[in-house]
Amino acid sequence: MEKISGKGTVIIADAGAAVKLKGAKVLRPGESLTVGDVTVTAVPAYNVNKFRSPGQPFHPKSMEGNGYVIKLGGETLYHAGDTDFIPEMAQLDVTVALLPVSGTYVMTAQEAFEAAKAIRADVCVPMHYGDIVGGNADVEEFRSLCEGQGLQVAVV
């Protein structure tokens, strides 16, 4: 962290991640923090159908994992975090949505497409693929599904 942190750096995390990040400010779902012109709101991120073992989700709601809605100027970015498509997503009003597409621990490409339809962001960006699980095929499936419904996708 020292290599990328500066004098004014503010690190925001959920409680589980904050114990590993020196000086991190903890936000729980529903809480916000404004730093300068940027407002960060923690939103829920959890699994509803990805399980470590029967009845044990990889990311249970009780763990209070976060996604984040980040507002700067007139733009609003949603970083979904490690999550499935959850009901809370339908309440979001965002410009850009970063959605996991790799399956196993997070949404599949199909589930991310369903989330994209519910969110209706101007642009959807697939993420969480190509390292531990998932790959370019997941991205292409997500892109194809979204573009078939007129949803714009950016792959970075």
MDTraj code that builds the backbone (N, CA, C; nanometers):
import mdtraj as md
import numpy as np

residues = "MET GLU LYS ILE SER GLY LYS GLY THR VAL ILE ILE ALA ASP ALA GLY ALA ALA VAL LYS LEU LYS GLY ALA LYS VAL LEU ARG PRO GLY GLU SER LEU THR VAL GLY ASP VAL THR VAL THR ALA VAL PRO ALA TYR ASN VAL ASN LYS PHE ARG SER PRO GLY GLN PRO PHE HIS PRO LYS SER MET GLU GLY ASN GLY TYR VAL ILE LYS LEU GLY GLY GLU THR LEU TYR HIS ALA GLY ASP THR ASP PHE ILE PRO GLU MET ALA GLN LEU ASP VAL THR VAL ALA LEU LEU PRO VAL SER GLY THR TYR VAL MET THR ALA GLN GLU ALA PHE GLU ALA ALA LYS ALA ILE ARG ALA ASP VAL CYS VAL PRO MET HIS TYR GLY ASP ILE VAL GLY GLY ASN ALA ASP VAL GLU GLU PHE ARG SER LEU CYS GLU GLY GLN GLY LEU GLN VAL ALA VAL VAL".split()
xyz = np.array([
    [0.0806, -0.1190, 0.0000],
    [0.0000, 0.0000, 0.0000],
    [0.0854, 0.1261, 0.0000],
    [0.1995, 0.1199, 0.0654],
    [0.2842, 0.2378, 0.0751],
    [0.3286, 0.2869, -0.0623],
    [0.3445, 0.1961, -0.1572],
    [0.3913, 0.2343, -0.2908],
    [0.2892, 0.3185, -0.3666],
    [0.1612, 0.3003, -0.3366],
    [0.0582, 0.3736, -0.4110],
    [-0.0159, 0.4760, -0.3268],
    [0.0111, 0.4803, -0.1973],
    [-0.0567, 0.5737, -0.1085],
    [0.0236, 0.7016, -0.0950],
    [-0.0494, 0.8122, -0.0945],
    [0.0123, 0.9418, -0.0733],
    [-0.0385, 1.0048, 0.0548],
    [0.0022, 1.1284, 0.0770],
    [-0.0340, 1.1991, 0.1997],
    [-0.1856, 1.2090, 0.2187],
    [-0.2604, 1.2292, 0.1114],
    [-0.4053, 1.2450, 0.1224],
    [-0.4858, 1.1202, 0.0890],
    [-0.4204, 1.0061, 0.0773],
    [-0.4893, 0.8828, 0.0401],
    [-0.5842, 0.8367, 0.1515],
    [-0.7065, 0.8020, 0.1118],
    [-0.8040, 0.7458, 0.2045],
    [-0.8404, 0.6074, 0.1526],
    [-0.8223, 0.5075, 0.2361],
    [-0.8555, 0.3697, 0.1996],
    [-0.9874, 0.3351, 0.2666],
    [-1.0817, 0.2863, 0.1865],
    [-1.2136, 0.2482, 0.2366],
    [-1.2312, 0.0995, 0.2133],
    [-1.2826, 0.0291, 0.3129],
    [-1.2992, -0.1154, 0.3007],
    [-1.4132, -0.1632, 0.3900],
    [-1.4576, -0.2860, 0.3648],
    [-1.5508, -0.3475, 0.4587],
    [-1.4702, -0.3945, 0.5792],
    [-1.5379, -0.4352, 0.6848],
    [-1.4701, -0.4715, 0.8097],
    [-1.3711, -0.5860, 0.7899],
    [-1.4063, -0.6854, 0.7087],
    [-1.3189, -0.7995, 0.6862],
    [-1.1895, -0.7618, 0.6164],
    [-1.1967, -0.6736, 0.5195],
    [-1.0773, -0.6311, 0.4468],
    [-0.9973, -0.5284, 0.5258],
    [-1.0647, -0.4466, 0.6052],
    [-0.9973, -0.3387, 0.6773],
    [-0.8921, -0.3901, 0.7748],
    [-0.9115, -0.5090, 0.8294],
    [-0.8120, -0.5627, 0.9237],
    [-0.6790, -0.5916, 0.8546],
    [-0.6814, -0.6016, 0.7220],
    [-0.5595, -0.6288, 0.6447],
    [-0.5009, -0.5023, 0.5833],
    [-0.5701, -0.3906, 0.5971],
    [-0.5286, -0.2663, 0.5333],
    [-0.5062, -0.1582, 0.6385],
    [-0.3813, -0.1287, 0.6659],
    [-0.3456, -0.0330, 0.7696],
    [-0.4141, 0.1014, 0.7473],
    [-0.4878, 0.1464, 0.8481],
    [-0.5502, 0.2775, 0.8446],
    [-0.6784, 0.2870, 0.7635],
    [-0.7316, 0.1750, 0.7169],
    [-0.8532, 0.1792, 0.6347],
    [-0.9729, 0.2263, 0.7160],
    [-1.0589, 0.3019, 0.6507],
    [-1.1850, 0.3447, 0.7107],
    [-1.2901, 0.2394, 0.6758],
    [-1.3591, 0.1903, 0.7764],
    [-1.4593, 0.0859, 0.7569],
    [-1.5934, 0.1486, 0.7209],
    [-1.6518, 0.0998, 0.6119],
    [-1.7896, 0.1349, 0.5772],
    [-1.8701, 0.0064, 0.5753],
    [-1.9877, 0.0114, 0.6333],
    [-2.0808, -0.1004, 0.6268],
    [-2.1863, -0.0654, 0.5214],
    [-2.2525, -0.1651, 0.4641],
    [-2.3552, -0.1355, 0.3636],
    [-2.4532, -0.0288, 0.4131],
    [-2.4722, 0.0718, 0.3294],
    [-2.5603, 0.1829, 0.3618],
    [-2.4879, 0.3060, 0.4135],
    [-2.3619, 0.2908, 0.4535],
    [-2.2849, 0.4036, 0.5047],
    [-2.2096, 0.4732, 0.3918],
    [-2.1867, 0.6033, 0.4094],
    [-2.1164, 0.6840, 0.3084],
    [-2.0045, 0.7627, 0.3723],
    [-1.9102, 0.8022, 0.2881],
    [-1.7997, 0.8878, 0.3293],
    [-1.7692, 0.9810, 0.2129],
    [-1.7544, 1.1092, 0.2434],
    [-1.7174, 1.2060, 0.1410],
    [-1.5762, 1.2543, 0.1695],
    [-1.4923, 1.2488, 0.0668],
    [-1.3550, 1.2976, 0.0743],
    [-1.3386, 1.3942, -0.0426],
    [-1.3235, 1.5206, -0.0113],
    [-1.3149, 1.6216, -0.1174],
    [-1.4440, 1.6220, -0.1969],
    [-1.4328, 1.6037, -0.3287],
    [-1.5489, 1.6048, -0.4172],
    [-1.6045, 1.4649, -0.4443],
    [-1.5506, 1.3647, -0.3771],
    [-1.5894, 1.2255, -0.4024],
    [-1.6716, 1.1714, -0.2851],
    [-1.7867, 1.1141, -0.3165],
    [-1.8670, 1.0466, -0.2149],
    [-1.8706, 0.8980, -0.2466],
    [-1.8369, 0.8182, -0.1468],
    [-1.8373, 0.6730, -0.1604],
    [-1.9445, 0.6182, -0.0677],
    [-2.0341, 0.5383, -0.1245],
    [-2.1379, 0.4722, -0.0465],
    [-2.1195, 0.3216, -0.0585],
    [-2.1125, 0.2557, 0.0550],
    [-2.1038, 0.1096, 0.0559],
    [-2.2428, 0.0525, 0.0320],
    [-2.2504, -0.0450, -0.0567],
    [-2.3756, -0.1144, -0.0848],
    [-2.3506, -0.2647, -0.0657],
    [-2.4557, -0.3418, -0.0417],
    [-2.4362, -0.4842, -0.0155],
    [-2.3729, -0.5589, -0.1331],
    [-2.2937, -0.6585, -0.0976],
    [-2.2358, -0.7523, -0.1944],
    [-2.2329, -0.8883, -0.1253],
    [-2.3039, -0.9859, -0.1830],
    [-2.3109, -1.1172, -0.1201],
    [-2.3575, -1.2211, -0.2207],
    [-2.3441, -1.3461, -0.1827],
    [-2.3875, -1.4563, -0.2690],
    [-2.5263, -1.5050, -0.2301],
    [-2.6022, -1.5409, -0.3331],
    [-2.7320, -1.6053, -0.3119],
    [-2.7338, -1.7469, -0.3683],
    [-2.6375, -1.7780, -0.4578],
    [-2.6377, -1.9116, -0.5181],
    [-2.4982, -1.9673, -0.5474],
    [-2.3975, -1.9177, -0.4782],
    [-2.2614, -1.9707, -0.4910],
    [-2.2184, -2.0182, -0.3524],
    [-2.1916, -2.1475, -0.3400],
    [-2.1708, -2.2038, -0.2076],
    [-2.0373, -2.2758, -0.1929],
    [-1.9734, -2.2550, -0.0801],
    [-1.8514, -2.3234, -0.0388],
    [-1.8859, -2.4683, -0.0054],
    [-2.0009, -2.4854, 0.0617],
    [-2.0598, -2.6156, 0.0929],
    [-2.2090, -2.5896, 0.1105],
    [-2.2930, -2.6925, 0.1136],
    [-2.4377, -2.6674, 0.1240],
    [-2.4721, -2.5717, 0.2393],
    [-2.5420, -2.4653, 0.2024],
    [-2.5847, -2.3672, 0.3011],
    [-2.4770, -2.2687, 0.3450],
    [-2.3563, -2.2775, 0.2887],
    [-2.2451, -2.1894, 0.3254],
    [-2.1979, -2.1085, 0.2042],
    [-2.2582, -1.9909, 0.1797],
    [-2.2155, -1.9108, 0.0642],
    [-2.0701, -1.8655, 0.0781],
    [-2.0041, -1.8461, -0.0349],
    [-1.8686, -1.7925, -0.0325],
    [-1.8676, -1.6556, 0.0349],
    [-1.9659, -1.5735, 0.0007],
    [-1.9770, -1.4386, 0.0563],
    [-2.1177, -1.4241, 0.1157],
    [-2.1366, -1.4642, 0.2421],
    [-2.2706, -1.4545, 0.3018],
    [-2.3087, -1.3086, 0.3296],
    [-2.4363, -1.2807, 0.3253],
    [-2.4841, -1.1450, 0.3529],
    [-2.4414, -1.0997, 0.4919],
    [-2.4389, -1.1911, 0.5873],
    [-2.4017, -1.1582, 0.7248],
    [-2.2567, -1.1097, 0.7372],
    [-2.1735, -1.1378, 0.6381],
    [-2.0343, -1.0939, 0.6386],
    [-2.0228, -0.9431, 0.6124],
    [-2.1310, -0.8829, 0.5636],
    [-2.1361, -0.7406, 0.5307],
    [-2.0259, -0.6992, 0.4343],
    [-2.0116, -0.7778, 0.3261],
    [-1.9208, -0.7402, 0.2191],
    [-1.9776, -0.6227, 0.1430],
    [-1.8902, -0.5486, 0.0780],
    [-1.9329, -0.4268, 0.0094],
    [-1.9108, -0.4294, -0.1404],
    [-2.0038, -0.3656, -0.2085],
    [-1.9821, -0.3049, -0.3368],
    [-1.9766, -0.1565, -0.3054],
    [-1.9461, -0.0738, -0.4054],
    [-1.9368, 0.0697, -0.3785],
    [-1.9999, 0.1496, -0.4906],
    [-2.0700, 0.2556, -0.4520],
    [-2.1191, 0.3556, -0.5459],
    [-2.0353, 0.4801, -0.5213],
    [-1.9662, 0.5240, -0.6254],
    [-1.8729, 0.6351, -0.6146],
    [-1.9247, 0.7497, -0.7010],
    [-1.9476, 0.8651, -0.6372],
    [-1.9997, 0.9821, -0.7077],
    [-1.8934, 1.0899, -0.7150],
    [-1.8726, 1.1393, -0.8368],
    [-1.7789, 1.2485, -0.8606],
    [-1.8351, 1.3319, -0.9739],
    [-1.8574, 1.4586, -0.9460],
    [-1.9188, 1.5438, -1.0468],
    [-2.0570, 1.4896, -1.0799],
    [-2.0876, 1.4802, -1.2069],
    [-2.2173, 1.4289, -1.2490],
    [-2.2173, 1.2809, -1.2807],
    [-2.1074, 1.2130, -1.2516],
    [-2.0956, 1.0709, -1.2854],
    [-2.1036, 0.9840, -1.1601],
    [-2.1567, 0.8634, -1.1786],
    [-2.1686, 0.7697, -1.0678],
    [-2.1226, 0.6330, -1.1152],
    [-2.0242, 0.5779, -1.0450],
    [-1.9661, 0.4483, -1.0776],
    [-2.0097, 0.3466, -0.9715],
    [-2.0497, 0.2290, -1.0170],
    [-2.0832, 0.1189, -0.9265],
    [-1.9814, 0.0086, -0.9451],
    [-1.9107, -0.0252, -0.8383],
    [-1.8211, -0.1406, -0.8368],
    [-1.8937, -0.2464, -0.7540],
    [-1.9407, -0.3524, -0.8197],
    [-2.0275, -0.4497, -0.7542],
    [-1.9589, -0.5294, -0.6444],
    [-1.8275, -0.5458, -0.6513],
    [-1.7590, -0.6282, -0.5526],
    [-1.7812, -0.7758, -0.5801],
    [-1.7575, -0.8595, -0.4797],
    [-1.7774, -1.0044, -0.4920],
    [-1.9222, -1.0358, -0.4581],
    [-2.0035, -1.0526, -0.5618],
    [-2.1469, -1.0644, -0.5399],
    [-2.2154, -1.1430, -0.6495],
    [-2.3324, -1.1888, -0.6177],
    [-2.4255, -1.2406, -0.7177],
    [-2.5185, -1.1258, -0.7562],
    [-2.6091, -1.1526, -0.8479],
    [-2.7142, -1.0561, -0.8807],
    [-2.8091, -1.0568, -0.7615],
    [-2.8145, -0.9452, -0.6913],
    [-2.8948, -0.9351, -0.5691],
    [-3.0038, -0.8299, -0.5870],
    [-3.1130, -0.8403, -0.5119],
    [-3.2262, -0.7479, -0.5296],
    [-3.1895, -0.6006, -0.5146],
    [-3.0941, -0.5691, -0.4303],
    [-3.0559, -0.4300, -0.4063],
    [-3.0052, -0.3605, -0.5320],
    [-2.9585, -0.4351, -0.6286],
    [-2.9057, -0.3748, -0.7511],
    [-3.0123, -0.2989, -0.8297],
    [-3.1362, -0.3416, -0.8203],
    [-3.2445, -0.2770, -0.8955],
    [-3.2685, -0.1333, -0.8482],
    [-3.2199, -0.0977, -0.7299],
    [-3.2402, 0.0367, -0.6752],
    [-3.1305, 0.1349, -0.7157],
    [-3.0286, 0.0858, -0.7826],
    [-2.9146, 0.1715, -0.8167],
    [-2.9456, 0.2639, -0.9334],
    [-2.8878, 0.3822, -0.9294],
    [-2.8960, 0.4790, -1.0380],
    [-2.7523, 0.5229, -1.0663],
    [-2.6880, 0.4546, -1.1614],
    [-2.5456, 0.4761, -1.1860],
    [-2.5179, 0.4953, -1.3340],
    [-2.4061, 0.5602, -1.3622],
    [-2.3631, 0.5839, -1.4996],
    [-2.2869, 0.4647, -1.5551],
    [-2.1957, 0.4120, -1.4735],
    [-2.1109, 0.2998, -1.5132],
    [-2.1232, 0.1905, -1.4079],
    [-2.1392, 0.0649, -1.4531],
    [-2.1480, -0.0488, -1.3615],
    [-2.0383, -0.1495, -1.3925],
    [-1.9528, -0.1751, -1.2949],
    [-1.8506, -0.2786, -1.3060],
    [-1.9071, -0.4050, -1.2430],
    [-1.9248, -0.5087, -1.3259],
    [-1.9928, -0.6301, -1.2821],
    [-1.9044, -0.7530, -1.2992],
    [-1.8932, -0.8365, -1.1955],
    [-1.8157, -0.9596, -1.2090],
    [-1.8886, -1.0571, -1.3018],
    [-1.8099, -1.1317, -1.3818],
    [-1.8716, -1.2211, -1.4811],
    [-1.8172, -1.3641, -1.4782],
    [-1.7302, -1.3956, -1.3843],
    [-1.6561, -1.5219, -1.3923],
    [-1.7251, -1.6441, -1.3339],
    [-1.8357, -1.6273, -1.2637],
    [-1.9007, -1.7429, -1.2029],
    [-1.8207, -1.7954, -1.0850],
    [-1.8504, -1.9144, -1.0403],
    [-1.7885, -1.9822, -0.9262],
    [-1.8093, -1.9066, -0.7958],
    [-1.7478, -1.7885, -0.7783],
    [-1.7572, -1.7106, -0.6545],
    [-1.8465, -1.5877, -0.6695],
    [-1.8775, -1.5520, -0.7918],
    [-1.9553, -1.4316, -0.8231],
    [-2.0515, -1.4636, -0.9386],
    [-2.1144, -1.3632, -0.9941],
    [-2.2097, -1.3836, -1.1032],
    [-2.1456, -1.4517, -1.2240],
    [-2.2259, -1.5330, -1.2907],
    [-2.1883, -1.5834, -1.4219],
    [-2.2156, -1.4720, -1.5228],
    [-2.1744, -1.4915, -1.6466],
    [-2.2023, -1.3929, -1.7512],
    [-2.3529, -1.3711, -1.7662],
    [-2.4305, -1.4775, -1.7602],
    [-2.5768, -1.4675, -1.7718],
    [-2.6352, -1.3888, -1.6544],
    [-2.5880, -1.4178, -1.5337],
    [-2.6377, -1.3460, -1.4156],
    [-2.5964, -1.1990, -1.4197],
    [-2.4751, -1.1714, -1.4660],
    [-2.4299, -1.0328, -1.4793],
    [-2.5148, -0.9579, -1.5819],
    [-2.5554, -1.0274, -1.6874],
    [-2.6449, -0.9680, -1.7865],
    [-2.7789, -0.9322, -1.7219],
    [-2.8317, -1.0206, -1.6393],
    [-2.9577, -0.9915, -1.5695],
    [-2.9402, -0.8702, -1.4778],
    [-2.8262, -0.8616, -1.4106],
    [-2.7974, -0.7453, -1.3265],
    [-2.7884, -0.6189, -1.4114],
    [-2.7212, -0.6269, -1.5244],
    [-2.7079, -0.5113, -1.6134],
    [-2.8442, -0.4608, -1.6591],
    [-2.9345, -0.5543, -1.6902],
    [-3.0700, -0.5135, -1.7308],
    [-3.1417, -0.4425, -1.6168],
    [-3.1231, -0.4891, -1.4945],
    [-3.1893, -0.4273, -1.3796],
    [-3.1307, -0.2902, -1.3479],
    [-3.0002, -0.2767, -1.3615],
    [-2.9315, -0.1524, -1.3254],
    [-2.9498, -0.0446, -1.4317],
    [-2.9439, -0.0814, -1.5584],
    [-2.9596, 0.0125, -1.6710],
    [-2.8577, 0.1254, -1.6683],
    [-2.7324, 0.0938, -1.6382],
    [-2.6248, 0.1926, -1.6433],
    [-2.5995, 0.2308, -1.7889],
    [-2.5380, 0.3459, -1.8097],
    [-2.5023, 0.3874, -1.9452],
    [-2.4010, 0.2917, -2.0070],
    [-2.3083, 0.2434, -1.9241],
    [-2.2035, 0.1523, -1.9698],
    [-2.1826, 0.0440, -1.8639],
    [-2.1670, -0.0794, -1.9089],
    [-2.1354, -0.1914, -1.8198],
    [-1.9959, -0.2423, -1.8529],
    [-1.9178, -0.2689, -1.7492],
    [-1.7803, -0.3150, -1.7657],
    [-1.7666, -0.4494, -1.6951],
    [-1.7332, -0.5565, -1.7687],
    [-1.7126, -0.6855, -1.7030],
    [-1.5818, -0.6863, -1.6249],
    [-1.5831, -0.7540, -1.5103],
    [-1.4616, -0.7621, -1.4280],
    [-1.4559, -0.8973, -1.3578],
    [-1.3488, -0.9183, -1.2805],
    [-1.3273, -1.0416, -1.2025],
    [-1.3232, -1.1649, -1.2921],
    [-1.2393, -1.1601, -1.3908],
    [-1.2203, -1.2761, -1.4780],
    [-1.0740, -1.2825, -1.5198],
    [-1.0317, -1.4022, -1.5570],
    [-0.8998, -1.4179, -1.6162],
    [-0.7853, -1.4410, -1.5202],
    [-0.8087, -1.4366, -1.3906],
    [-0.6995, -1.4591, -1.2973],
    [-0.7227, -1.5896, -1.2211],
    [-0.8203, -1.5912, -1.1327],
    [-0.8491, -1.7116, -1.0542],
    [-0.9460, -1.8023, -1.1297],
    [-1.0544, -1.7460, -1.1769],
    [-1.1535, -1.8199, -1.2560],
    [-1.2051, -1.7302, -1.3666],
    [-1.2749, -1.7891, -1.4613],
    [-1.3339, -1.7129, -1.5704],
    [-1.2298, -1.6699, -1.6726],
    [-1.2812, -1.6299, -1.7882],
    [-1.1897, -1.5901, -1.8942],
    [-1.2594, -1.5078, -2.0001],
    [-1.1937, -1.4933, -2.1137],
    [-1.2472, -1.4124, -2.2233],
    [-1.3808, -1.4628, -2.2743],
    [-1.4050, -1.5934, -2.2668],
    [-1.5342, -1.6473, -2.3116],
    [-1.6481, -1.5898, -2.2278],
    [-1.6245, -1.5713, -2.0985],
    [-1.7266, -1.5121, -2.0111],
    [-1.7541, -1.3675, -2.0513],
    [-1.6475, -1.2945, -2.0817],
    [-1.6610, -1.1552, -2.1240],
    [-1.7400, -1.1472, -2.2544],
    [-1.7055, -1.2323, -2.3483],
    [-1.7734, -1.2293, -2.4781],
    [-1.9202, -1.2695, -2.4661],
    [-1.9505, -1.3659, -2.3790],
    [-2.0909, -1.4024, -2.3568],
    [-2.1665, -1.2848, -2.2964],
    [-2.1079, -1.2199, -2.1963],
    [-2.1698, -1.1034, -2.1339],
    [-2.1916, -0.9925, -2.2368],
    [-2.0886, -0.9639, -2.3159],
    [-2.0986, -0.8585, -2.4175],
    [-2.2101, -0.8902, -2.5170],
    [-2.2141, -1.0118, -2.5647],
    [-2.3142, -1.0525, -2.6632],
    [-2.4559, -1.0395, -2.6075],
    [-2.4768, -1.0857, -2.4863],
    [-2.6088, -1.0763, -2.4233],
    [-2.6506, -0.9303, -2.4065],
    [-2.5591, -0.8484, -2.3546],
    [-2.5907, -0.7071, -2.3300],
    [-2.6191, -0.6319, -2.4595],
    [-2.5301, -0.6480, -2.5556],
    [-2.5466, -0.5739, -2.6804],
    [-2.6727, -0.6174, -2.7534],
    [-2.7140, -0.7416, -2.7357],
    [-2.8393, -0.7895, -2.7942],
    [-2.9616, -0.7190, -2.7361],
    [-2.9456, -0.6581, -2.6192],
    [-3.0541, -0.5851, -2.5547],
    [-3.0287, -0.4343, -2.5541],
    [-2.9309, -0.3893, -2.6320],
    [-2.9038, -0.2468, -2.6434],
    [-2.8261, -0.1890, -2.5249],
    [-2.7626, -0.2745, -2.4462],
    [-2.6828, -0.2272, -2.3327],
    [-2.5374, -0.2130, -2.3785],
    [-2.4774, -0.0988, -2.3529],
    [-2.3410, -0.0729, -2.3961],
    [-2.2423, -0.1394, -2.3008],
    [-2.1411, -0.2053, -2.3589],
    [-2.0378, -0.2737, -2.2816],
    [-1.9017, -0.2182, -2.3215],
    [-1.8181, -0.1938, -2.2219],
    [-1.6793, -0.1531, -2.2462],
    [-1.5896, -0.2561, -2.1797],
    [-1.4955, -0.3085, -2.2550],
    [-1.3984, -0.4035, -2.2012],
    [-1.2651, -0.3323, -2.1935],
    [-1.2106, -0.3262, -2.0723],
    [-1.0830, -0.2561, -2.0527],
    [-0.9772, -0.3517, -2.0019],
])
top = md.Topology()
chain = top.add_chain()
for i, resn in enumerate(residues, 1):
    res = top.add_residue(resn, chain, resSeq=i)
    for name in ("N", "CA", "C"):
        top.add_atom(name, md.element.get_by_symbol(name[0]), res)
traj = md.Trajectory(xyz[None], top)
